[in-house]
Amino acid sequence: MIYALQWSRQSVISSIILIVLCGIGASILWVHEQSEQQVFFTPLPSESLQVQADLGPLEFIPGALLTLPPGFVLAGKRDQYDAERLFEKINGKAPLYLDADFLILTTQRFVHKEEPALSFELFVYDMGTTLNAFSVYSTQQRADAKRTSRLEPFAHYQTENGLFLRHGPYYIEVIGSSANEQLAEAMITIGESLLKIDAGEGEIAELQLFPPENLISGSFKLILNNAFGSEVLHNTFIAKYLLNDQPVTAFISRRDNPTEAQETADGYYQFLIGNGGIAGTSVDSMPLVDLYGLVEIIFAVGPYVGGIHEGETPDDALKIAGQLRESLIKKQAQ
């Protein structure tokens, strides 16, 4: 009798403990579920979602409706990535865009409905301004790129399996699954659709200041920060020249006023000397520096800093520098 009573009490206690443990387990599961929803899911900011909501299914730049290439259909849903999530799509290259004040990336895949192996993906980067878009476009432009008359006069180039464009504040990539003529034709069709509308192209005034003689077409680039490794050179436009079969790199960087321009020129000159440069003569107020056998020239005209980077010979470097300086002097006289 006593043994039965003790067993009954133990059963009750065991049941109570089991109920408590089940309650604790259920609570842990509920907390974990809430934690997953709140911590591990990161939604786009409301402004990003609004951008997506405002665009139609075939609209990736406001007002520019895509023409689907013959035989191709949308594959999957359109995705968007803001600055916090950009690394999810282009992890290794994300810093290039973020440094240029990237806003939103919109992507969409396209696939041939009869040949699924033929596909391409569209990347539309909203960079906010024409200069930001030009910076990422020009920095990545390849020397062996080719152009197509169908996309002239807009900034663009083709590679074996891709098409790259800059339209106003947008930098655009269209990447194919393979090198294929049908894919190349389809990607050009997409490019034509995106270029139909006025995207606020705007003129990049600095590009007009580079002398046209001996200029290598399509060689313009914009380096936003630390041009040639120097912290004093930012927002620096460069252009390539070919003189006597030798490349010459010229650059222009605008400042707010002549005083700041001269300070920047002096700072870059000191940077060169501090990194092994040997001071040379000064020709027409343009100091020359020998940097490990290559010629550097730096000068200021009004609010502009100009010069030559890594010239092969003093004569070639001075010729291009003189033409550039004359162009900037004429600009000041206008």
VOPAGU-2260 file (C-alpha; in pm, 1 decimal, decimal comma):
REM VOPAGU-2260
SITE   aa  ch    i         X         Y         Z
SITE  MET   A    0       0,0       0,0       0,0
SITE  ILE   A    1     278,5     240,8      94,4
SITE  TYR   A    2     473,1     139,9    -218,1
SITE  ALA   A    3     168,1     206,6    -441,7
SITE  LEU   A    4     120,9     548,7    -283,6
SITE  GLN   A    5     484,9     641,3    -340,7
SITE  TRP   A    6     463,2     525,6    -703,8
SITE  SER   A    7     147,1     736,0    -754,3
SITE  ARG   A    8     316,4    1046,0    -617,6
SITE  GLN   A    9     620,6     988,7    -841,0
SITE  SER   A   10     392,5     957,9   -1145,4
SITE  VAL   A   11     222,1    1285,9   -1066,9
SITE  ILE   A   12     555,5    1461,5   -1018,0
SITE  SER   A   13     691,1    1310,2   -1340,8
SITE  SER   A   14     384,4    1423,4   -1530,4
SITE  ILE   A   15     417,9    1776,4   -1396,0
SITE  ILE   A   16     788,6    1787,2   -1492,0
SITE  LEU   A   17     705,6    1656,4   -1841,7
SITE  ILE   A   18     438,9    1922,2   -1889,6
SITE  VAL   A   19     681,0    2194,6   -1777,9
SITE  LEU   A   20     952,5    2068,1   -2014,2
SITE  CYS   A   21     707,0    2059,6   -2306,0
SITE  GLY   A   22     607,7    2417,9   -2227,1
SITE  ILE   A   23     970,7    2528,5   -2219,7
SITE  GLY   A   24    1036,9    2350,2   -2550,1
SITE  ALA   A   25     738,4    2517,2   -2715,1
SITE  SER   A   26     853,9    2856,4   -2589,4
SITE  ILE   A   27    1203,3    2800,4   -2729,7
SITE  LEU   A   28    1061,4    2703,6   -3068,3
SITE  TRP   A   29     838,4    3013,3   -3073,3
SITE  VAL   A   30    1128,9    3245,8   -2979,6
SITE  HIS   A   31    1353,2    3083,5   -3241,8
SITE  GLU   A   32    1088,1    3130,8   -3510,8
SITE  GLN   A   33    1046,1    3497,1   -3421,1
SITE  SER   A   34    1424,3    3543,0   -3407,9
SITE  GLU   A   35    1463,2    3396,0   -3757,9
SITE  GLN   A   36    1202,0    3631,1   -3893,9
SITE  GLN   A   37    1350,4    3937,9   -3730,7
SITE  VAL   A   38    1724,4    3871,9   -3745,5
SITE  PHE   A   39    1792,8    3648,7   -4043,5
SITE  PHE   A   40    1551,0    3807,9   -4290,2
SITE  THR   A   41    1660,4    4153,9   -4402,8
SITE  PRO   A   42    1396,8    4320,2   -4622,1
SITE  LEU   A   43    1478,2    4599,7   -4861,4
SITE  PRO   A   44    1421,6    4948,1   -4723,0
SITE  SER   A   45    1077,0    5086,1   -4799,7
SITE  GLU   A   46    1222,2    5330,6   -5054,2
SITE  SER   A   47    1376,9    5039,6   -5248,6
SITE  LEU   A   48    1049,4    4849,9   -5247,6
SITE  GLN   A   49     877,2    5161,6   -5373,0
SITE  VAL   A   50    1117,7    5181,6   -5666,4
SITE  GLN   A   51    1032,3    4824,3   -5760,3
SITE  ALA   A   52     658,8    4881,9   -5720,4
SITE  ASP   A   53     665,6    5187,7   -5945,7
SITE  LEU   A   54     825,1    5000,7   -6238,2
SITE  GLY   A   55     626,0    4787,8   -6479,5
SITE  PRO   A   56     727,5    4427,9   -6556,0
SITE  LEU   A   57     925,2    4535,7   -6865,1
SITE  GLU   A   58    1046,6    4867,0   -6722,7
SITE  PHE   A   59    1395,3    4885,7   -6573,2
SITE  ILE   A   60    1458,6    5254,9   -6634,8
SITE  PRO   A   61    1154,1    5479,6   -6576,2
SITE  GLY   A   62     981,7    5534,0   -6910,9
SITE  ALA   A   63    1189,1    5280,5   -7105,6
SITE  LEU   A   64     983,4    4970,0   -7184,9
SITE  LEU   A   65    1191,7    4674,5   -7294,5
SITE  THR   A   66    1129,5    4505,4   -7627,2
SITE  LEU   A   67    1162,6    4133,1   -7567,7
SITE  PRO   A   68    1399,4    3980,6   -7823,9
SITE  PRO   A   69    1232,2    3723,1   -8053,4
SITE  GLY   A   70    1205,9    3386,7   -7879,8
SITE  PHE   A   71    1306,1    3513,7   -7534,5
SITE  VAL   A   72    1089,9    3532,9   -7222,1
SITE  LEU   A   73    1140,5    3654,4   -6865,7
SITE  ALA   A   74    1292,8    3389,8   -6638,5
SITE  GLY   A   75    1202,8    3420,8   -6273,1
SITE  LYS   A   76    1126,5    3742,3   -6094,1
SITE  ARG   A   77    1300,3    4076,7   -6105,5
SITE  ASP   A   78    1534,8    4133,5   -5810,6
SITE  GLN   A   79    1663,8    4451,6   -5651,0
SITE  TYR   A   80    1964,4    4513,0   -5426,4
SITE  ASP   A   81    2040,5    4823,4   -5224,6
SITE  ALA   A   82    2380,4    4924,4   -5086,7
SITE  GLU   A   83    2353,5    4687,5   -4789,0
SITE  ARG   A   84    2269,4    4383,3   -5003,7
SITE  LEU   A   85    2478,1    4450,4   -5315,4
SITE  PHE   A   86    2749,4    4204,5   -5205,0
SITE  GLU   A   87    2490,7    3924,5   -5229,0
SITE  LYS   A   88    2487,3    3966,0   -5606,3
SITE  ILE   A   89    2837,7    4090,8   -5690,8
SITE  ASN   A   90    3043,8    4028,9   -5381,0
SITE  GLY   A   91    3395,3    4090,9   -5516,6
SITE  LYS   A   92    3307,4    4401,7   -5719,6
SITE  ALA   A   93    3070,1    4568,9   -5472,8
SITE  PRO   A   94    3325,9    4821,2   -5333,1
SITE  LEU   A   95    3374,3    4977,7   -5678,5
SITE  TYR   A   96    3005,3    5067,3   -5694,9
SITE  LEU   A   97    2967,3    5161,6   -5329,8
SITE  ASP   A   98    3261,2    5404,4   -5354,3
SITE  ALA   A   99    3077,1    5571,6   -5643,7
SITE  ASP   A  100    2761,7    5631,3   -5433,7
SITE  PHE   A  101    2561,4    5339,8   -5579,8
SITE  LEU   A  102    2184,9    5350,2   -5514,6
SITE  ILE   A  103    1993,6    5047,9   -5650,7
SITE  LEU   A  104    2070,3    4744,8   -5870,2
SITE  THR   A  105    1779,9    4591,5   -6063,7
SITE  THR   A  106    1834,2    4251,9   -6226,4
SITE  GLN   A  107    1633,0    4017,7   -6449,3
SITE  ARG   A  108    1713,0    3694,5   -6631,6
SITE  PHE   A  109    1590,5    3615,3   -6983,5
SITE  VAL   A  110    1582,0    3270,7   -7143,7
SITE  HIS   A  111    1504,5    3139,2   -7491,0
SITE  LYS   A  112    1175,8    2950,4   -7464,0
SITE  GLU   A  113    1282,5    2677,1   -7708,2
SITE  GLU   A  114    1654,3    2662,7   -7621,8
SITE  PRO   A  115    1685,6    2710,0   -7242,8
SITE  ALA   A  116    2065,3    2695,6   -7263,9
SITE  LEU   A  117    2051,8    3038,6   -7430,6
SITE  SER   A  118    2001,9    3293,2   -7154,9
SITE  PHE   A  119    2129,1    3630,4   -7039,3
SITE  GLU   A  120    2094,6    3853,0   -6734,7
SITE  LEU   A  121    2031,2    4226,3   -6728,1
SITE  PHE   A  122    2193,4    4443,0   -6458,3
SITE  VAL   A  123    2075,9    4805,2   -6428,3
SITE  TYR   A  124    2275,3    5005,1   -6172,6
SITE  ASP   A  125    2122,4    5336,0   -6067,4
SITE  MET   A  126    2432,0    5536,2   -5972,6
SITE  GLY   A  127    2248,3    5859,3   -5894,2
SITE  THR   A  128    2447,8    6091,7   -6123,6
SITE  THR   A  129    2600,2    6088,8   -6470,2
SITE  LEU   A  130    2953,2    6121,3   -6328,6
SITE  ASN   A  131    2909,4    5826,4   -6091,4
SITE  ALA   A  132    2781,1    5608,1   -6376,0
SITE  PHE   A  133    3063,0    5722,6   -6605,1
SITE  SER   A  134    3316,2    5637,9   -6336,1
SITE  VAL   A  135    3214,3    5271,7   -6300,1
SITE  TYR   A  136    3162,4    5234,4   -6675,9
SITE  SER   A  137    3497,9    5383,2   -6772,2
SITE  THR   A  138    3693,7    5208,0   -6496,4
SITE  GLN   A  139    3582,5    4865,8   -6620,1
SITE  GLN   A  140    3600,1    4930,3   -6993,4
SITE  ARG   A  141    3821,8    4678,5   -7169,1
SITE  ALA   A  142    4089,2    4762,8   -7419,9
SITE  ASP   A  143    3975,9    4493,5   -7666,3
SITE  ALA   A  144    3610,0    4601,1   -7663,4
SITE  LYS   A  145    3419,8    4665,6   -7984,0
SITE  ARG   A  146    3126,7    4891,3   -8067,7
SITE  THR   A  147    2812,3    4853,9   -8278,7
SITE  SER   A  148    2656,0    5120,6   -8500,4
SITE  ARG   A  149    2310,2    5029,3   -8367,6
SITE  LEU   A  150    2393,4    5179,9   -8027,4
SITE  GLU   A  151    2575,6    5491,5   -8144,4
SITE  PRO   A  152    2633,8    5759,9   -8025,8
SITE  PHE   A  153    2577,3    5628,8   -7672,4
SITE  ALA   A  154    2863,9    5508,4   -7454,9
SITE  HIS   A  155    2879,8    5131,9   -7497,5
SITE  TYR   A  156    3102,4    4838,4   -7583,3
SITE  GLN   A  157    3068,5    4467,4   -7652,3
SITE  THR   A  158    3273,5    4170,9   -7539,4
SITE  GLU   A  159    3255,5    3806,3   -7637,0
SITE  ASN   A  160    2948,5    3739,8   -7422,2
SITE  GLY   A  161    2843,8    4078,9   -7285,7
SITE  LEU   A  162    2715,3    4427,6   -7358,6
SITE  PHE   A  163    2799,2    4729,1   -7139,8
SITE  LEU   A  164    2636,2    5073,6   -7153,6
SITE  ARG   A  165    2626,1    5406,1   -6971,8
SITE  HIS   A  166    2305,0    5605,0   -7004,8
SITE  GLY   A  167    2266,0    5915,6   -6789,9
SITE  PRO   A  168    2293,9    5804,0   -6424,5
SITE  TYR   A  169    2262,1    5435,0   -6519,4
SITE  TYR   A  170    2538,1    5183,1   -6572,4
SITE  ILE   A  171    2407,6    4875,2   -6754,3
SITE  GLU   A  172    2545,4    4525,9   -6807,2
SITE  VAL   A  173    2390,7    4248,2   -7015,2
SITE  ILE   A  174    2575,8    3920,0   -6961,5
SITE  GLY   A  175    2510,7    3615,6   -7180,7
SITE  SER   A  176    2543,5    3250,1   -7082,7
SITE  SER   A  177    2782,6    3193,8   -7372,8
SITE  ALA   A  178    2939,9    3354,0   -7678,2
SITE  ASN   A  179    2657,0    3317,6   -7927,9
SITE  GLU   A  180    2537,7    3530,6   -8221,7
SITE  GLN   A  181    2171,5    3490,0   -8129,0
SITE  LEU   A  182    2245,0    3599,0   -7773,2
SITE  ALA   A  183    2450,3    3895,9   -7896,1
SITE  GLU   A  184    2158,8    4006,7   -8116,3
SITE  ALA   A  185    1914,3    3968,9   -7827,3
SITE  MET   A  186    2133,7    4173,9   -7594,5
SITE  ILE   A  187    2164,4    4455,6   -7848,0
SITE  THR   A  188    1784,1    4460,3   -7874,2
SITE  ILE   A  189    1767,0    4506,1   -7497,1
SITE  GLY   A  190    2027,1    4784,2   -7517,7
SITE  GLU   A  191    1829,9    4967,6   -7786,6
SITE  SER   A  192    1518,3    4955,6   -7567,1
SITE  LEU   A  193    1698,6    5105,4   -7267,8
SITE  LEU   A  194    1847,2    5388,9   -7475,1
SITE  LYS   A  195    1516,0    5501,9   -7623,8
SITE  ILE   A  196    1435,9    5754,4   -7353,1
SITE  ASP   A  197    1619,8    6064,6   -7236,7
SITE  ALA   A  198    1793,7    5963,9   -6914,9
SITE  GLY   A  199    1930,7    6310,5   -6842,6
SITE  GLU   A  200    2252,0    6233,8   -7028,6
SITE  GLY   A  201    2417,3    6565,5   -6951,4
SITE  GLU   A  202    2747,8    6678,6   -7094,2
SITE  ILE   A  203    3069,2    6588,9   -6915,8
SITE  ALA   A  204    3250,5    6917,6   -6971,1
SITE  GLU   A  205    3596,3    6791,6   -6876,6
SITE  LEU   A  206    3600,7    6548,1   -7168,7
SITE  GLN   A  207    3576,1    6838,2   -7413,1
SITE  LEU   A  208    3894,1    6991,6   -7269,6
SITE  PHE   A  209    4124,9    6713,9   -7386,7
SITE  PRO   A  210    4291,5    6805,1   -7720,6
SITE  PRO   A  211    4165,6    6576,1   -8001,3
SITE  GLU   A  212    4501,2    6537,5   -8179,4
SITE  ASN   A  213    4655,9    6191,7   -8120,5
SITE  LEU   A  214    4373,7    6104,3   -7877,2
SITE  ILE   A  215    4288,1    5733,3   -7854,4
SITE  SER   A  216    3912,6    5705,8   -7909,0
SITE  GLY   A  217    3714,4    5571,9   -7613,9
SITE  SER   A  218    4008,3    5599,4   -7372,3
SITE  PHE   A  219    3843,2    5840,1   -7126,9
SITE  LYS   A  220    3818,3    5736,1   -6763,5
SITE  LEU   A  221    3712,6    5900,9   -6438,6
SITE  ILE   A  222    3894,6    5811,9   -6116,9
SITE  LEU   A  223    3690,3    5936,5   -5822,0
SITE  ASN   A  224    3953,0    5894,8   -5549,4
SITE  ASN   A  225    4328,7    5844,4   -5508,3
SITE  ALA   A  226    4425,6    5882,2   -5872,4
SITE  PHE   A  227    4772,3    5735,5   -5939,1
SITE  GLY   A  228    4793,1    5644,4   -5571,2
SITE  SER   A  229    4778,3    6003,9   -5445,3
SITE  GLU   A  230    4519,2    6115,4   -5192,6
SITE  VAL   A  231    4525,4    6473,5   -5324,4
SITE  LEU   A  232    4390,0    6375,2   -5666,5
SITE  HIS   A  233    4017,3    6307,4   -5672,7
SITE  ASN   A  234    3754,6    6340,1   -5948,6
SITE  THR   A  235    4034,7    6298,1   -6201,2
SITE  PHE   A  236    3962,9    6248,8   -6571,5
SITE  ILE   A  237    4225,4    6072,6   -6777,2
SITE  ALA   A  238    4269,3    6018,3   -7152,2
SITE  LYS   A  239    4517,2    5813,4   -7350,8
SITE  TYR   A  240    4721,3    5952,0   -7640,2
SITE  LEU   A  241    4941,2    5774,0   -7891,3
SITE  LEU   A  242    5244,7    5969,6   -8008,0
SITE  ASN   A  243    5536,1    5818,1   -8199,6
SITE  ASP   A  244    5387,7    5475,1   -8125,6
SITE  GLN   A  245    5416,2    5542,8   -7752,3
SITE  PRO   A  246    5122,7    5581,2   -7509,5
SITE  VAL   A  247    5088,2    5903,3   -7311,0
SITE  THR   A  248    4834,0    5947,7   -7030,2
SITE  ALA   A  249    4697,1    6299,7   -6974,2
SITE  PHE   A  250    4475,8    6402,3   -6684,0
SITE  ILE   A  251    4251,2    6686,6   -6569,4
SITE  SER   A  252    4105,2    6744,0   -6223,6
SITE  ARG   A  253    3883,6    7044,4   -6146,9
SITE  ARG   A  254    3887,4    7225,7   -5812,6
SITE  ASP   A  255    3661,3    7493,6   -5667,4
SITE  ASN   A  256    3904,9    7779,2   -5729,0
SITE  PRO   A  257    4257,1    7855,5   -5860,6
SITE  THR   A  258    4410,4    7854,5   -5511,2
SITE  GLU   A  259    4286,9    7506,0   -5438,3
SITE  ALA   A  260    4402,5    7389,7   -5783,0
SITE  GLN   A  261    4754,8    7517,6   -5721,0
SITE  GLU   A  262    4761,9    7357,0   -5376,4
SITE  THR   A  263    4659,2    7024,8   -5532,6
SITE  ALA   A  264    4928,9    7055,4   -5800,2
SITE  ASP   A  265    5190,4    7129,1   -5533,5
SITE  GLY   A  266    5065,9    6839,3   -5322,5
SITE  TYR   A  267    5089,0    6592,9   -5610,8
SITE  TYR   A  268    5438,2    6719,2   -5697,5
SITE  GLN   A  269    5550,0    6656,2   -5339,3
SITE  PHE   A  270    5385,6    6313,2   -5350,9
SITE  LEU   A  271    5594,9    6224,2   -5656,7
SITE  ILE   A  272    5918,1    6348,4   -5496,9
SITE  GLY   A  273    5836,8    6163,3   -5176,0
SITE  ASN   A  274    5793,6    5838,6   -5367,4
SITE  GLY   A  275    6124,6    5832,6   -5548,0
SITE  GLY   A  276    6070,7    6102,1   -5810,2
SITE  ILE   A  277    6362,2    6318,5   -5921,6
SITE  ALA   A  278    6286,3    6685,3   -5987,5
SITE  GLY   A  279    6362,9    6797,4   -6340,8
SITE  THR   A  280    6341,5    7124,7   -6525,1
SITE  SER   A  281    6026,6    7334,8   -6552,7
SITE  VAL   A  282    5900,9    7416,1   -6904,2
SITE  ASP   A  283    5635,3    7687,8   -6946,4
SITE  SER   A  284    5545,4    7666,8   -6576,0
SITE  MET   A  285    5512,4    7288,0   -6602,4
SITE  PRO   A  286    5748,5    7105,8   -6362,7
SITE  LEU   A  287    5883,6    6769,6   -6481,9
SITE  VAL   A  288    5957,9    6476,0   -6253,6
SITE  ASP   A  289    6150,0    6161,5   -6345,1
SITE  LEU   A  290    5973,9    5874,8   -6168,3
SITE  TYR   A  291    6179,4    5559,6   -6220,4
SITE  GLY   A  292    6248,4    5643,0   -6584,2
SITE  LEU   A  293    5899,9    5767,8   -6668,7
SITE  VAL   A  294    5796,9    6132,0   -6705,9
SITE  GLU   A  295    5544,2    6303,0   -6477,6
SITE  ILE   A  296    5422,8    6658,7   -6541,2
SITE  ILE   A  297    5192,0    6861,7   -6316,2
SITE  PHE   A  298    5054,0    7214,3   -6350,8
SITE  ALA   A  299    4753,9    7432,6   -6264,5
SITE  VAL   A  300    4550,0    7662,6   -6488,5
SITE  GLY   A  301    4268,3    7848,7   -6317,4
SITE  PRO   A  302    4059,3    7594,1   -6122,8
SITE  TYR   A  303    4205,0    7302,3   -6321,4
SITE  VAL   A  304    4491,2    7070,8   -6233,5
SITE  GLY   A  305    4644,3    6906,1   -6538,9
SITE  GLY   A  306    4938,9    6694,9   -6631,9
SITE  ILE   A  307    5095,3    6380,4   -6773,5
SITE  HIS   A  308    5129,3    6043,6   -6602,1
SITE  GLU   A  309    5400,1    5792,0   -6695,5
SITE  GLY   A  310    5513,5    5945,9   -7021,7
SITE  GLU   A  311    5776,4    5743,2   -7206,3
SITE  THR   A  312    5990,3    6039,1   -7319,2
SITE  PRO   A  313    6015,2    6405,9   -7210,3
SITE  ASP   A  314    5949,8    6532,3   -7564,7
SITE  ASP   A  315    5626,8    6335,7   -7612,3
SITE  ALA   A  316    5507,3    6416,7   -7261,1
SITE  LEU   A  317    5577,5    6788,0   -7306,0
SITE  LYS   A  318    5397,0    6800,1   -7640,2
SITE  ILE   A  319    5074,0    6654,3   -7500,3
SITE  ALA   A  320    5107,7    6857,8   -7177,9
SITE  GLY   A  321    5152,7    7177,9   -7379,1
SITE  GLN   A  322    4842,3    7107,9   -7587,2
SITE  LEU   A  323    4642,6    7028,4   -7274,8
SITE  ARG   A  324    4762,0    7343,4   -7098,2
SITE  GLU   A  325    4672,0    7553,9   -7401,8
SITE  SER   A  326    4323,4    7402,3   -7406,5
SITE  LEU   A  327    4271,6    7492,0   -7040,4
SITE  ILE   A  328    4401,5    7848,2   -7098,1
SITE  LYS   A  329    4148,6    7891,5   -7381,1
SITE  LYS   A  330    3873,8    7764,4   -7152,5
SITE  GLN   A  331    3964,0    8030,4   -6895,3
SITE  ALA   A  332    3956,0    8302,7   -7160,5
SITE  GLN   A  333    3598,2    8223,7   -7261,5
